[in-house]
Amino acid sequence: MIRGSTALVAIVGSPIAQVKSPENFNTWFANNARDVAMLPIDLQATALGAFVDNLRGWRNLRGCVVTVPYKQALATQLDGLSERARALGSVNVIRREPDGRLLGDNVDGAGFLGAARLHGFVANGKRALVVGCGGVGSAIAYALGEAGIASITLVDPSAARVGALGEVLGNAFAPLEIATRYRSLEGFDLVVNASPVGMGDSGELPLPAELLETLNATTLVADVVTSPEITPLLQRARERGCPIQTGAQMAFAQLGHLGAFMGVTPLEI
């Protein structure tokens, strides 16, 4: 029940119908007797500037989760950014301060690592392959750098995206080994699909099927795609005996990071 006293958080993007955050957050708020509710906002791009102005004056709004396609655009319109959000040039969560200032962070990578830790994965000293160097892939790669990954190999159809992310990682993490070429998956402790390949009923794989035959059974294979939950990549990895991490697991692990930044949940929920 939303009352006049209810504190609000929002999630903004377009399209918005497919997002899981309203269901996840509102279930947690209800189960924990919190007078807070999340609203989904499907916003057209031409209204983005006015939306930011309204956020500053929206006094019972605690914050806003940001999803595609506005993570980069909103990062340029806020009053302050975390170090990682500034380095990545994107935000996925905004906190409204009592004075109306808007502060942004990007916890995509933190959520990913939270889920990976539940599978026993510790990044320090390990080797990772990240497929997809867009917004979520960049955030995951940055979080892996923060966690002490020894080597990261970047794959993306766009050489420009690979180069840009490589530069960001190189500037932030001097000891990190950054590569763009590989012959097999045998040497990786973590393989991540951070691209949309495999979404829906496409049946597509983000890596060639013959390459997946080189996976070690100890390699954690993760996918950010949430539908289907078991993507073609994860199915192949499971057949190889690998531990797998679903997009839904990442989304749920991210919940506490998003909520804690907005001040409406503890970090661990």
N, C-alpha and C positions, 0 to 999 in steps of 0.2 A: 504494500500500500504506500503510495507516494502522498505525503502530507505537505502542508506549508512549511513544516520544520525540516523536511528532508533535505540533506545535503546531496548535491548532484555531481556526478562525473559523466563524461561523454566519451564517445569514440567517433572520430570523423574520418571519412574517406568516401570513395565512390568507385564501384558500387559498395554497398554496406551489408546487404542481406545475408551474405555468406559468413560474416565474422562470428566468432564464438565468444568474444569477450562479454557482450551483454548477458548472455546466459550464464557464463562462468562467474562473473562478478556478482550479478543479482542473486544467484543461488548462494554464494558465500555470504553476502550481506544478510539474506533472509535467515540462513542457518546460524548466523552469529549475532542475530538481533541488533544489527546496525541500521540506523535510520539514514541509509545512503542508497542511492539508486543510480544505475548507469543508463544513459540514453544513447541510442545509435543515431548518428546524423549523416545522411547522404547529401553531401554538399557539392554543388556545381562549382567549377573552378573560378568563375567570374565573381563569386561571392566570398572568396577566401579572405581578401583584405578586410571586408566588413565583418566577417566572422571573428577575426583576430581582435578587432576593436570591441566587438561585443563581449568576447571572453574577458577582457580587462574590466568591464563594468558589471559582469554577471556575478553578483555578490554571494549567491549560495552555490556557486560552482567551485569545486575543489581542484578540478583538473580535467585533462582531456587526453585520451589515448589517440594516437595518430596512425592511420594505416594508409595503404596505397590509394591514390598517387601523390599524397601531400607531405611525405616525410621530408623531402628536400626543400620544398617551397616554404613550409612553415618554419624551418630552421633559420631562414633569413629574416623572419619577422618578429622574433621574440626578443625579450629584454636581456636574456642571459642564457648561456649554454654550458653544459658540463664539458670537461676536456675532451671526452670521447665523442660527444655530439658535435663539437666544433671541428675535431679532426675528420670526422666522417661527413660533415656537412648535411646531417639529417637528424631528425628527432622522431621518436615514436611515443613520447609521453611529454605532457606539459603540466606543470603545477602553477596554479594561480595563487600568488601571495596575497595576504590580506589587503595590501595597498594596491592590488591590481596588476602588479608586475607579473610577467609570464616567463617562467624558467623552463628550459627543455633539456631532456636527456635522451639517450638511445640505449635501451636495455635489451634489445633483440639478442645480442651476444650473451649477455648475462643470463637470460632465460635459457638459451641453448646450453650453456655450460652447467646450469643448475640441473637440467634434465640429464645431461651426460654424466654428471657425478653420481646420479642414482643408478647408472649402469656400471659404476666403478671406474669411470674414465678420469684420469688425472692428467692434465695437459702438460705439466712441466716436463721438459726434455723429450717430448714425443714428436712424431711426424704426422702432418695432416695434409689431406687433399681437399680443397674447397672448390666445388663446381658451381659457378655462378658468382659474378663479382658485382652484382647490383646492390641494392640497399641492404637486404638481409644478409647476403653473403659477405659484404664488407663489414657489417657489424659482428658477424660470427668470427671472421678472420681477426678483427681487432681485439675481440675478447680473448681469443686464443693467444694472441701476442701478449696481452695483459697477464694471462695465466702462465706464461713462460714456455710456450711451445717452442721447440728447437728449430723446426723447419716447417714451412708451409708452401704447398704447391697450388698455384692459382690457375683455374681453367674457365674460359668464357669465350663465346663466339666473337666478342668485341675486344680487339687488342687494346683499344683505348681504355676500356674499363679495367682490364688487367693492369695496364701501365699505371693508371691513376691509383688503384688500390695498392699496387706494389710500392708506389712512392709514399703513400700515407703510412704504410707499415714500416717501410725503411726509415722514415723520419722519426717514427714513434718508438721503434724497437731496434736499436742498432745491432744487437747480437743476432737477430733473427735471420735465418737463412730463407731466402725467398726464391722460388723456382717457378718455371712455367712449362717445363718439359719433364716427361716421365715415360717409362716404357712398360711398367706393370704396376699393379697395386700392392705388390708383395711387401714393400717396405713401409707401408703406411699403417699407423695405429688408429687413425680416424679418417673416414671418407664421408664427406657431407655433400648432399645435393641441396644447394641453396638457390636453385633455379626453379621455374614453374614446370619443367619437363616432368611428365608423369601425372599431371593433374587431370582429373576427370576420367574419361574412358579412353584416353589416347593410347594407352599401353606403351608409351614411349619410355625409353631408357636414357638417362643423362650421360651414360658412358657406354661404349660398345659392349655387346654381350660377351665377346671373346675376352675382353679386358677384365670383366667381372669374374671370369674363371681363375684369375690370378689372386683373388682375395684370400687372405689368411683367415682362418676361423676365429682368430683372436681380435680381428679388426672390428671396431665399432662402426657400423654404417648407419648414417642418419639422413633423414629427409625432412625438409621444411614444409612440404606439401601436406595439407590436412585432409584432402578428399581426392582419392580414397585414402583411408588411413594407412593401409598396407599398399604402398605404391609398387609398381613393377620393380624398381630398384630394391626396395626392402624385401620383396618376395624372393628375388634372386639371391640377395645376401643371406636370407634365412635358410635357403636351400644349401648354401655353402657352409652353414653352421655358425654364421656370424651373429653376435648380438646386434640388435637393431633399435633405433630410436625413431619414433614417429613424430610427425609435425604436431599432432595433438598433444603429445607429451611435452614438447617444447612450449607450446602455447600455454599449457597449464602451469608449467614451471615458471613461466614469465609473469604469471598473474601477481605473485607477491612483489616482484620488482616494480611492476607498474603501479600497483596499489600503494606500496611503501613510498614511492616518489611523490605520489599525489596526497599522501597522508591519510589514506582510508583503509589500509590493511597493514598487518605486520609483514616483514620481509619473508618470513617462513610461514606459509599457510597450508 
